[in-house]
Amino acid sequence: KGLPAAMVMGSAAFGGWGLLLPVVPLAISVGGGSDAVAGASTAIFMATTVLTQLGVPRLLVRLGHRAVLALGCAFLGLPAVLFVLSTAVVPALAISGVRGIGFGMLTVAGSALVAELAPRGQLGRATGAQGIAIALSQTVTLPLGLAVYALAPSSVFVLGASIPMLGLVAIWFLPPVPPSAPPARATGERRSSVR
């Protein structure tokens, strides 16, 4: 229960990411930015992704999976609209950094969600199915982003903002997942019960 919704959410989130992955550096370059700056947009995106991932387990304890996933979709999707206004160096790098925060939330919380929802003994199959759903969405959106950008540059950023927000609809259908206990605390409780 809940795994189909999790797959739709993952497909939407990663689809929105894949759509703009090649487009943002290209748009910066077309707008007059150097190759170094164009590459830096992806580097900053991934840097904020990794830094955010470090704090997501605590957020899951405090807010729960659905809230963290919803925030992730919002942070990844909504700022992409701002690329319509400017792809100049400073705004583009700042937008990329904020979007990386959302991606960091989604990658950790999405994986943790599948682990919570998968039936006992079926985690491998559930994780594989989630991976296939995400890969299929990226197979479509990676080339689609460049095609849409070539035809209507502004439209691709609106689309890149909209697709992750579709994940909010799927999140609505997820079953409640209680916040996980912190690892250290859970270990301490286990030891107490043994005594």
Secondary structure, DSSP 8 states (H G I E B T S, - for coil): --HHHHHHHHHHHHHHHHHHTTHHHHHHHHTT--HHHHHHHHHHHHHHHHHHHHHHHHHHHHH-HHHHHHHHHHHHHGGGGGGGT--SHHHHHHHHHHHHHHHHHHHHHHHHHHHHHS-TT-HHHHHHHHHHHHHHHHHHHHHHHHHHHHH-HHHHHHHHHHHHHHHHHHHHTS--------HHHHHHHHHHHH-
